[in-house]
Amino acid sequence: MNEKIEKALECFKNKDYNGAIDLFTAASEVETDNAEIYNNLGLCYANTGDDEKAEKNYLKCIELNPRIPQCYINIADIYYKQKRLSDGINILSYAIDMLPEHLIFRHYLARFYMEDTKQDLAIDELKYILEKQPDNYDAYYDLAKIYFEFGNYDSAIENFENVLEFKQDNEFIYYYLGEAYQANDEIDKAISSFLKAIAVNNKFAPAYKKAGILFMARSDNQDAVEYFEDYLNMDIPQEEKDSIKKIIEKIKN
């Protein structure tokens, strides 16, 4: 039987999912209480696009052994993709009961709450994670996005800054931080953040536009034109280029 499972795993590794399904299914008929086999079957079906059978096998795995962490992640991915938020919240809550030491379930649960517009519950989960893992920059990022949506820009800024303690080479974080500073009427800091995004990735078009707009708002027309002209050299739609050209003409005149 071990040889059959090894062959099934080899088929899976080689992306022969149908072959793996046949072998895992044969193995499950003999080892009816082997939860790992059902988790592997679920993965095979998920990779063939058959989410219904994947879910069925993941649930069987959890029934046989509710202490296999990856199975909860696998089924949560299906529920998230299908927007089955209640099912996802229920299975992840159960996972937390079974395996409370695995904080990844709380982070998944927070993201289901965010998608389900239960932001307060998401914040509670993320804060709990950060109490246990103060270096979890993904949790800081999700908190920042929630606070930004709530209009709590000070807290959004604080959490984006926390992310940057761990991820200083990510243009998106600087960009989102710039948006938070802009929304908070801290224009100089917003410009600085957009310029840092450009320093990380000089092909990051949105930051050029933002910098140009804020320089223009500050009446720094020369800098505004410079960044708008750089923006024109980016891969942007022709309609957008035409709009920016009109802005440049107005500034120069």
C-alpha positions in Angstrom: 0.0 0.0 0.0 2.9 2.4 0.8 4.2 1.8 -2.7 0.8 2.7 -4.2 0.7 5.9 -2.2 4.3 6.8 -3.2 3.3 6.3 -6.9 0.3 8.5 -6.4 2.5 11.2 -4.9 4.8 10.9 -7.8 1.9 11.3 -10.2 0.8 14.4 -8.3 4.4 15.8 -8.4 4.3 15.3 -12.2 0.9 17.0 -12.4 -0.7 13.7 -13.5 -3.7 14.5 -11.3 -6.1 11.9 -12.8 -3.5 9.2 -12.4 -3.0 10.3 -8.8 -6.7 10.3 -8.2 -7.0 6.7 -9.4 -4.2 5.6 -7.1 -5.3 7.5 -4.0 -8.8 6.3 -4.5 -7.6 2.7 -4.6 -5.6 3.3 -1.5 -8.6 4.9 0.3 -10.6 1.7 -0.3 -8.1 -0.2 1.8 -7.0 2.4 4.3 -10.4 3.8 5.0 -9.3 5.7 8.0 -6.3 7.4 6.5 -7.1 11.1 6.6 -4.0 12.1 4.6 -5.2 10.2 1.6 -8.4 12.2 1.5 -6.5 15.4 1.9 -4.4 14.4 -1.1 -7.4 13.4 -3.1 -8.9 16.8 -2.3 -5.8 18.5 -3.7 -5.9 16.4 -6.8 -9.5 17.2 -7.5 -8.8 20.9 -6.8 -6.1 20.9 -9.4 -8.5 19.4 -12.0 -11.0 22.1 -11.2 -13.5 19.8 -9.5 -14.1 21.9 -6.3 -17.1 19.9 -5.3 -15.2 16.6 -5.0 -12.2 18.4 -3.5 -14.5 19.8 -0.7 -16.0 16.4 -0.1 -12.6 14.8 0.4 -11.3 17.7 2.6 -14.3 17.3 4.8 -13.7 13.6 5.0 -10.1 14.2 6.0 -11.2 16.6 8.8 -13.8 14.1 10.0 -11.2 11.4 10.3 -8.5 13.6 11.8 -9.4 17.2 12.7 -5.7 18.0 13.5 -4.3 18.3 10.0 -3.6 22.0 9.6 -3.2 22.1 5.8 -6.6 20.5 5.2 -8.3 23.5 6.7 -6.3 25.9 4.6 -7.1 23.9 1.5 -10.9 23.9 2.1 -10.8 27.6 3.1 -9.2 28.4 -0.2 -12.1 26.9 -2.0 -14.7 28.7 0.1 -12.9 32.0 -0.4 -12.7 31.5 -4.1 -16.4 30.7 -4.2 -17.3 33.6 -1.9 -18.8 31.1 0.6 -17.9 33.3 3.4 -20.2 31.8 6.1 -18.8 28.3 5.3 -15.3 29.6 5.5 -15.8 31.4 8.8 -17.4 28.3 10.3 -14.6 25.9 9.2 -11.8 28.3 10.3 -13.5 28.8 13.7 -13.6 25.1 14.1 -9.9 24.9 13.1 -9.0 27.4 15.8 -10.9 25.3 18.3 -9.0 22.2 17.2 -5.5 23.8 16.7 -5.4 27.1 18.6 -1.6 27.3 18.3 -1.8 27.8 14.6 -2.3 31.5 14.1 -2.5 31.2 10.4 -6.2 30.2 10.8 -6.9 33.5 12.6 -5.3 35.4 9.7 -7.4 33.5 7.2 -10.5 34.1 9.4 -9.7 37.9 9.5 -9.6 38.0 5.7 -13.0 36.2 5.5 -14.3 38.8 8.0 -12.9 41.6 5.8 -14.6 40.1 2.7 -17.8 39.8 4.7 -17.6 43.5 5.8 -17.2 42.4 9.4 -14.2 44.7 9.9 -14.4 44.9 13.7 -14.1 41.2 14.0 -11.2 41.2 11.5 -9.5 43.9 13.6 -9.9 41.7 16.7 -8.3 38.7 15.0 -5.4 40.7 13.6 -4.7 42.4 16.9 -4.6 39.0 18.6 -2.1 37.7 16.0 0.1 40.8 16.6 0.1 40.2 20.3 1.6 36.8 19.7 3.6 37.7 16.6 4.6 41.4 16.7 6.7 40.9 13.6 3.9 39.6 11.4 3.9 42.3 8.7 1.1 40.7 6.8 -1.2 41.4 9.8 0.0 45.0 10.0 -0.8 45.4 6.3 -4.3 44.0 6.6 -4.9 46.3 9.6 -3.7 49.3 7.7 -6.1 48.5 4.8 -9.0 48.2 7.2 -8.2 51.5 9.0 -7.8 53.2 5.6 -11.3 52.1 4.5 -12.7 53.3 7.9 -11.1 56.7 7.3 -8.8 56.2 10.4 -5.8 57.5 8.5 -3.5 57.9 11.5 -3.9 54.2 12.4 -3.5 53.3 8.7 -0.3 55.2 8.5 1.0 53.7 11.7 0.4 50.1 10.4 1.9 50.8 7.0 4.9 52.2 8.7 5.1 49.0 10.8 5.1 47.0 7.6 8.0 49.0 6.3 10.1 47.9 9.3 10.2 44.5 7.6 9.5 45.2 3.9 11.4 48.2 2.6 11.7 47.0 -1.0 8.0 47.0 -1.8 6.7 49.9 -3.9 3.1 49.1 -3.2 3.5 49.7 0.6 5.1 53.1 0.0 2.3 53.9 -2.5 -0.4 52.9 0.0 1.3 54.8 2.7 1.4 57.9 0.4 -2.3 57.6 -0.2 -2.9 57.5 3.6 -0.7 60.6 4.1 -2.5 62.3 1.3 -5.9 61.5 2.8 -4.6 62.8 6.1 -3.6 66.1 4.5 0.1 65.4 5.1 1.1 66.3 1.6 4.9 66.5 2.1 5.0 63.0 3.6 2.7 61.8 0.9 5.0 63.1 -1.8 8.0 61.5 0.0 6.3 58.2 0.1 5.4 58.3 -3.6 9.0 59.1 -4.5 10.2 56.2 -2.4 7.9 53.9 -4.3 9.5 55.2 -7.5 13.0 54.7 -6.0 12.1 51.0 -5.4 10.6 50.6 -8.8 11.2 53.3 -11.4 8.6 51.7 -13.7 5.8 52.0 -11.2 3.5 54.3 -13.1 0.9 55.2 -10.5 3.4 56.8 -8.2 4.6 59.2 -10.9 1.0 60.4 -11.5 0.4 60.9 -7.8 3.7 62.8 -7.3 2.8 65.0 -10.3 -0.7 65.8 -8.9 0.7 66.6 -5.4 3.5 68.8 -6.8 0.9 70.6 -8.9 -1.3 71.1 -5.8 1.7 72.5 -4.0 2.4 74.8 -6.9 5.7 73.1 -7.6 5.0 73.3 -11.3 8.5 72.4 -12.5 8.5 69.2 -10.5 4.9 68.5 -11.5 5.7 68.7 -15.2 8.8 66.5 -14.7 6.8 63.7 -13.1 3.9 64.0 -15.4 6.3 63.7 -18.4 7.9 60.7 -16.8 4.4 59.2 -16.4 3.8 59.7 -20.1 6.7 57.4 -20.9 5.0 54.6 -18.9 2.8 51.9 -20.4 -0.5 53.7 -19.9 -3.7 54.0 -22.1 -3.7 56.6 -24.8 -6.7 58.3 -23.3 -4.8 58.7 -20.1 -1.8 60.1 -22.0 -4.0 62.6 -23.7 -5.5 63.7 -20.4 -2.0 64.2 -18.8 -0.8 66.2 -21.9 -3.6 68.6 -21.4 -2.6 69.0 -17.7 1.0 69.7 -18.7 -0.1 72.3 -21.2 -2.2 74.1 -18.6 0.8 74.2 -16.2 3.2 75.5 -18.8 0.8 78.2 -19.9 
